[in-house]
Amino acid sequence: MPKHLSPAQIDDFRQHGYAYPFDAFDAQEAARLRARIESYEQQSGYDANQTLKIKGHLALPDLVALGRHPRILDAVEDLIGPDILLFGASIFAKDGGDPRYVSWHQDSAYFGLDPHEEVTAWVGLTDSTEENGCLRVLPGSHRGPDFKHEETYAPDNMLAKGQSLMGIDESRAVSMPLRAGQFSLHHERTAHSSLPNRSRGRRMGFAFFYVPTHARLLKRRGRATLVRGVDEYGHWDADDLPTMDLDPLSMQQLRSAWGSYKDGKVLQAADMSARA
């Protein structure tokens, strides 16, 4: 029996590549987590968007705990099974009037996973609306290959390389608004994007990347955290989880992972497939 999703919601995810909204926690807890992240920004002197990427949860124990939230894991388990690894997380925060955006892209283009069974939980730490630039998806786009992305490095694009899918039919886009404390789910091959924040308030969300334990990286050993079940495969080494805020060992891993991801020499999945 499903733990969080209904059979209809599971079928809908399989067909369309996304599902929403689901309740994780209340607005007060969302506000507390937002405050923790903004305290990190003040303490570190960095915009969270520039540092809490790819392994962003490793900066704060509270973010690791968020990635282990039972309601989120129940929903993920309904889609990929009971043995779950958390292999990454990234923040997406836009200030009021912020011109930054996220272009249309597939996460699978750079994850390099086999098989393609990753599920992203996008967790709202503020309300996420069409006005402030909520997540948008292209239904059914997961039922196909990894598409070639153009790396634009556009200054207002929040993605590391400004990676963009061209020729998207915007009329097919579906917005996924969330209240603070809710989350959405999408498949790694589901094309998604978000527009600039036209409101006066900050919009903040955290994306957590989950895979079943039988999944692996194609080109190297990865690092991840077992968040539910057992790992009988051993494809991943363990993350250096933080024992305190800004734990030096965890921050070293975070910076290394983010730096490697931004490296212009890292191939897209479409390129790796072509060379296989």
C-alpha positions in Angstrom: 0.0 0.0 0.0 1.3 3.5 -0.8 2.4 5.5 2.2 1.7 9.1 1.1 0.5 9.2 -2.5 -2.8 7.8 -3.7 -2.7 5.2 -6.6 -4.1 7.9 -8.8 -1.3 10.3 -7.9 1.3 7.6 -8.6 -0.2 6.9 -12.0 -0.3 10.6 -12.7 3.4 10.9 -11.9 4.2 8.0 -14.1 2.3 9.5 -17.0 3.2 13.2 -16.6 6.5 13.2 -14.7 5.4 15.4 -11.8 2.9 15.6 -8.9 2.0 18.2 -6.4 1.1 19.7 -3.8 1.9 17.6 -0.7 2.0 18.7 2.9 5.3 18.2 4.8 5.1 20.7 7.7 3.4 23.9 8.8 4.2 27.5 7.9 5.9 28.1 11.3 8.5 25.3 10.6 9.0 26.7 7.1 9.7 30.1 8.6 12.2 28.6 11.0 14.1 26.9 8.3 14.1 30.0 6.1 15.5 31.9 9.1 18.2 29.3 9.6 19.3 29.7 6.0 19.3 33.5 6.2 21.4 33.2 9.4 23.8 31.1 7.4 24.0 33.8 4.7 24.8 36.5 7.4 27.3 34.2 9.1 29.1 33.2 5.9 28.7 36.4 4.0 27.5 34.6 0.9 24.3 34.5 -1.0 22.9 31.0 -0.4 22.4 30.7 -4.2 26.1 30.8 -4.7 27.0 28.2 -2.1 24.1 25.9 -1.1 24.2 23.9 -4.4 24.5 20.3 -5.4 25.4 19.2 -1.8 23.8 22.2 -0.2 22.3 20.2 2.7 25.8 19.5 4.0 26.1 23.1 5.3 23.6 22.7 8.2 22.3 19.7 10.2 18.8 21.2 9.9 19.0 20.8 6.1 20.1 17.1 6.4 17.1 16.6 8.7 14.8 18.2 6.1 16.1 15.8 3.5 15.1 13.0 5.9 11.6 14.3 6.6 9.3 11.3 6.9 6.5 12.7 4.9 8.8 13.6 2.0 10.4 10.1 2.2 7.0 8.4 2.3 6.1 10.1 -1.0 9.5 9.3 -2.6 9.2 5.7 -1.4 5.9 5.4 -3.2 7.7 6.2 -6.4 11.1 4.5 -6.2 10.8 2.0 -3.4 11.9 1.6 0.2 15.7 1.8 -0.2 16.5 5.5 -0.7 19.7 7.5 -1.1 19.8 11.3 -0.9 22.7 12.3 -3.2 22.3 16.0 -3.4 20.3 19.2 -2.7 20.2 22.8 -4.0 18.6 26.0 -2.9 16.6 28.3 -5.2 16.0 31.7 -3.6 14.8 34.8 -5.4 14.5 38.2 -3.8 11.5 40.4 -4.5 11.9 42.0 -7.9 14.8 39.6 -8.7 15.4 39.3 -12.5 17.0 35.9 -12.1 15.2 32.9 -13.5 15.7 29.2 -14.2 15.7 28.2 -17.8 14.0 25.1 -19.2 16.3 22.1 -18.4 16.4 18.4 -17.5 18.2 17.5 -14.3 19.2 14.2 -16.0 21.4 16.2 -18.4 24.2 16.4 -15.8 23.3 13.9 -13.1 24.7 11.0 -15.3 22.6 8.3 -13.5 21.8 4.7 -14.5 19.0 3.9 -14.5 17.0 7.1 -14.8 14.9 6.8 -11.7 15.8 9.9 -9.7 13.0 11.9 -8.1 13.4 15.5 -6.9 11.4 16.8 -4.0 11.1 20.6 -4.3 10.3 21.9 -0.8 8.7 25.4 -0.3 10.2 27.4 2.6 8.0 30.3 1.5 4.8 30.4 -0.5 5.7 29.8 -4.2 3.3 31.4 -6.6 3.1 32.3 -10.3 3.9 35.9 -9.3 7.1 35.1 -7.4 8.4 32.5 -9.8 7.1 29.1 -8.9 8.4 25.9 -10.5 6.9 25.1 -13.9 7.0 21.7 -15.7 6.4 20.3 -19.2 4.1 17.3 -18.8 5.2 14.1 -20.3 8.7 15.4 -21.2 10.3 12.6 -19.0 9.1 9.9 -21.4 12.0 10.4 -23.8 15.8 10.9 -24.0 18.2 13.3 -22.4 18.1 16.3 -24.7 21.0 18.4 -25.7 21.2 21.7 -23.7 22.8 24.9 -24.8 25.2 26.2 -22.2 24.5 30.0 -22.3 26.1 31.2 -19.0 23.5 33.9 -19.1 24.1 36.2 -16.0 20.5 36.1 -14.7 20.2 32.3 -15.2 20.4 30.6 -11.8 21.7 27.4 -13.3 25.5 26.8 -13.1 26.1 26.9 -16.8 22.9 28.6 -17.9 22.0 25.3 -19.5 18.8 25.7 -21.6 16.5 23.6 -23.7 15.6 25.5 -26.8 12.3 25.4 -28.7 10.0 24.7 -25.7 6.3 25.2 -26.4 5.5 27.5 -23.5 1.7 26.9 -24.0 2.2 23.4 -22.6 3.8 24.6 -19.4 2.1 23.8 -16.1 2.8 25.9 -13.0 3.2 24.2 -9.6 2.3 26.7 -6.8 3.0 25.7 -3.3 2.3 27.0 0.2 5.2 27.2 2.6 5.8 23.7 4.0 4.5 21.9 0.9 6.5 20.1 -1.7 6.2 18.9 -5.3 7.8 15.9 -7.0 9.3 15.6 -10.5 11.3 13.0 -12.4 14.9 13.8 -13.4 14.0 13.9 -17.1 10.9 16.2 -16.6 11.8 19.5 -18.2 11.2 22.4 -15.7 11.9 26.0 -15.2 10.9 29.1 -13.3 10.3 32.8 -14.1 11.7 35.9 -12.2 10.1 37.0 -9.0 7.7 39.8 -9.7 6.5 40.1 -6.1 8.0 42.2 -3.3 8.9 39.3 -1.0 11.6 36.6 -1.2 10.8 33.2 -2.6 12.8 30.3 -1.3 12.7 26.5 -1.9 15.1 23.6 -1.5 15.3 20.8 -4.0 16.4 17.3 -2.7 17.6 14.6 -5.1 16.7 11.0 -4.3 17.6 7.7 -6.0 16.9 4.1 -5.3 20.0 2.3 -3.9 20.5 0.3 -7.1 21.1 3.5 -9.1 24.7 4.5 -9.8 26.7 7.2 -11.5 27.9 6.2 -15.0 31.4 7.8 -14.9 32.5 7.7 -11.3 31.6 6.7 -7.8 29.3 9.2 -6.1 28.7 10.2 -2.5 25.3 10.0 -0.9 23.4 9.4 2.4 21.2 6.4 3.0 18.0 8.1 4.3 15.7 5.0 4.3 16.0 1.3 4.0 19.2 -0.7 3.3 21.8 -0.4 0.6 22.7 -3.8 -0.7 24.6 -2.5 -3.7 27.4 -0.2 -2.5 27.6 2.0 -5.5 28.0 5.2 -3.4 30.5 6.3 -0.7 29.1 8.1 2.3 28.7 11.8 2.6 30.5 13.7 5.3 27.4 14.8 7.2 27.7 17.9 9.4 27.9 17.6 13.1 27.5 21.4 13.5 26.7 24.4 11.3 29.4 25.0 8.7 31.2 21.8 9.7 34.6 22.2 8.0 34.7 18.6 6.7 31.2 18.8 5.3 31.8 22.3 3.8 34.9 21.0 2.1 32.8 18.3 0.4 30.1 20.8 -0.5 32.5 23.2 -2.1 34.2 20.4 -4.0 31.0 19.0 -5.4 29.7 22.4 -6.4 33.0 23.3 -8.1 33.1 20.0 -10.0 29.5 20.6 -11.2 30.4 24.0 -12.6 33.4 22.7 -14.4 33.0 23.4 -18.1 34.7 20.0 -18.9 31.8 18.0 -17.3 29.9 16.3 -20.1 26.2 16.4 -20.5 24.4 13.0 -20.4 23.5 13.5 -24.1 27.2 13.8 -24.9 28.1 10.8 -22.7 25.5 8.7 -24.5 26.9 9.7 -27.9 30.4 8.6 -26.9 29.3 5.3 -25.3 
